[in-house]
Amino acid sequence: SCTVRVLSRQCWYESPLISVSLSTSSDGISELVDSYGFNALSRKTSQTKVGTQYAPWSHPPVCTEVLQGLRSKLCVYTNAAFSNGRGISIFTTPKVAQEFASLPPFQNATAMDKINVFSGAWYTQELPGKGVGMLARKTLKFGDGVTAHTPALLAYLEGELPTLQREKYFRIAVSQLPDATRDAFLQLTTVYGDERIRVQDIVKANTFQLEVGGQNHLAVFPETSRLNHACAPNAQYHLNPKLLTHYVRATRPIALGEEITISYTSPLEPTEMRQQHLQSGFHFTCTCPRCTSKGTDATLSKMFAMQASLNDWSVTSDGTPKLAEELLQLYRQEGLEGFMDVPYGFAALAYNAVGNSKKAVTYAEKAEEAILMKDGVWSPNLRIWEEVMGNAKGHWSYKRRT
Ligand SMILES: C[S@@+](CC[C@H](N)C(=O)[O-])C[C@H]1O[C@@H](n2cnc3c(N)ncnc32)[C@H](O)[C@@H]1O
């Protein structure tokens, strides 16, 4: 019942990367757009009567009818005071809204101490052929924090509301944000440039996915949204659903003025699949060196063949520590430093299998570090390496290949 693939007979989970599909033609009525046009977007929070009777929400929730598939209504919940006045708007069910309200950021102001604080690590600039991008304001080394932010808008991931209905609620959500946050949101880039569905267009170009209350939500983080894509990115991100926070860290040294990038799609997919994902999700063709070099897919195939050998525990297996070291080297050569949890894990097992438990623990620690950077503390993959770190000699892999 593994979701994606198996690493040494254990399930290996991969965090989902999100590309939203947006239908604009099937329900194209203009009436709603007229009544919830840009007046709604330019409404100032200061002009809205903000009460306390809906605590922790600053505005009265605005709700849909009960949706058949969800057996619930969806409502816009805004907390304009959230995180020192940054604000947050959430479009979700009343039940999930309660779950949000019980999370540390709504309960305890100190939970947000190091979040939504400018790290001093970046600035933005228009870049040829890429729109705005994020660049390093100082030299960065492996593990340095780039950003740590909460979303301005979160929206329950559903496909039931007609596009223009959804737009109406998204607009209310955005309009209720504090002025600076709303303006930063509305300046974000779009994919279609379709004014009728501007907020969903912004969501399409900029969304991540966050699970709260067992439900996936689309999440837009205005600062983080300026990170462009590369197939050999120099930064990695993960989300902490309890803190509603998106963290970005450098995965290799980044020079002053160098662009900071993340990968919007798995960089371990073949080039054609990566390009398809980027085209359908974000409407651009990637021109990074891994996309233009002819050798990328052959290198990927070689990496997978090496992983298959390391994952082979039969007596004829040629999985050795030397092979594991070569695999690590290939990942680095490809610029995949942010995706080394799997090769570090294979190295841990390969060393343990020949009785070198010390090296096994070192690589298990590196696998853990890589998972924390890529998937965060919730990842079930962490447990695999905790077992090795806790008791390498008691692990099933110990001396399996001696
Ligand atoms: C999340 S936004 C990134 C910031 C965006 N460049 C901006 O101006 O705000 C995603 C959009 O940026 C552009 N983009 C991101 N990475 C790119 C790349 N490697 N090459 C060309 N365009 C890219 C695409 O238009 C994509 O839809």
PDBQT file of the ligand as one rigid body, heavy atoms in Angstrom, charges set to zero:
ROOT
HETATM    1  C1  LIG A 501       5.494  31.234  -8.497  1.00  0.00    +0.000 C 
HETATM    2  S1  LIG A 501       5.721  32.317  -9.825  1.00  0.00    +0.000 S 
HETATM    3  C2  LIG A 501       7.418  32.761  -9.669  1.00  0.00    +0.000 C 
HETATM    4  C3  LIG A 501       7.631  34.257  -9.640  1.00  0.00    +0.000 C 
HETATM    5  C4  LIG A 501       7.284  34.939 -10.932  1.00  0.00    +0.000 C 
HETATM    6  N1  LIG A 501       8.405  34.909 -11.862  1.00  0.00    +0.000 N 
HETATM    7  C5  LIG A 501       6.829  36.360 -10.694  1.00  0.00    +0.000 C 
HETATM    8  O1  LIG A 501       7.065  37.205 -11.574  1.00  0.00    +0.000 OA
HETATM    9  O2  LIG A 501       6.195  36.638  -9.684  1.00  0.00    +0.000 OA
HETATM   10  C6  LIG A 501       5.650  31.183 -11.165  1.00  0.00    +0.000 C 
HETATM   11  C7  LIG A 501       5.762  31.795 -12.539  1.00  0.00    +0.000 C 
HETATM   12  O3  LIG A 501       7.073  32.320 -12.746  1.00  0.00    +0.000 OA
HETATM   13  C8  LIG A 501       7.541  32.025 -14.054  1.00  0.00    +0.000 C 
HETATM   14  N2  LIG A 501       8.706  31.144 -13.955  1.00  0.00    +0.000 N 
HETATM   15  C9  LIG A 501       9.125  30.451 -12.875  1.00  0.00    +0.000 A 
HETATM   16  N3  LIG A 501      10.253  29.776 -13.118  1.00  0.00    +0.000 NA
HETATM   17  C10 LIG A 501      10.567  30.023 -14.394  1.00  0.00    +0.000 A 
HETATM   18  C11 LIG A 501      11.633  29.592 -15.241  1.00  0.00    +0.000 A 
HETATM   19  N4  LIG A 501      12.576  28.757 -14.815  1.00  0.00    +0.000 N 
HETATM   20  N5  LIG A 501      11.645  30.048 -16.517  1.00  0.00    +0.000 NA
HETATM   21  C12 LIG A 501      10.682  30.875 -16.986  1.00  0.00    +0.000 A 
HETATM   22  N6  LIG A 501       9.644  31.311 -16.221  1.00  0.00    +0.000 NA
HETATM   23  C13 LIG A 501       9.589  30.890 -14.947  1.00  0.00    +0.000 A 
HETATM   24  C14 LIG A 501       6.390  31.362 -14.781  1.00  0.00    +0.000 C 
HETATM   25  O4  LIG A 501       5.682  32.357 -15.455  1.00  0.00    +0.000 OA
HETATM   26  C15 LIG A 501       5.547  30.796 -13.653  1.00  0.00    +0.000 C 
HETATM   27  O5  LIG A 501       4.183  30.661 -13.981  1.00  0.00    +0.000 OA
ENDROOT
TORSDOF 0
